[in-house]
């Protein structure tokens, strides 16, 4: 059971670190990728 929780924590840490690093990687590139563009505008709505 401990091994399962360890795996869950490791996966959550990897996903969390990716979400923290992704905006930095995007700002370092000359053009935004479609993935980050889609994520960034997904909750924009039609105001």
C-alpha positions in Angstrom: 0.0 0.0 0.0 2.9 2.3 0.8 4.3 1.7 -2.7 1.0 2.8 -4.3 1.0 6.1 -2.4 4.6 6.7 -3.2 3.8 6.3 -6.9 0.9 8.7 -6.6 3.0 11.3 -4.9 5.8 10.9 -7.5 3.3 11.3 -10.4 1.7 14.3 -8.7 5.1 15.9 -8.2 6.1 15.4 -11.8 2.8 17.0 -13.0 3.1 19.8 -10.6 6.6 20.6 -11.6 5.7 20.6 -15.2 2.8 23.0 -14.6 5.3 25.3 -12.8 8.0 25.1 -15.5 5.7 25.2 -18.5 5.1 29.0 -18.5 8.8 29.6 -18.1 9.6 27.4 -21.1 6.9 29.0 -23.2 8.2 32.5 -22.5 11.7 31.4 -23.4 10.6 30.4 -26.9 10.2 32.8 -29.8 6.7 31.5 -30.7 4.0 30.0 -28.5 3.2 26.4 -29.1 -0.3 25.4 -29.9 -0.6 23.3 -26.6 0.2 26.3 -24.3 -1.9 28.6 -26.5 -4.9 26.2 -26.1 -4.4 25.8 -22.4 -4.0 29.6 -21.9 -7.1 30.5 -23.9 -9.3 27.6 -22.9 -11.0 29.5 -20.0 -11.1 32.9 -21.8 -14.8 32.7 -22.7 -16.6 35.3 -24.8 -16.7 38.5 -22.8 
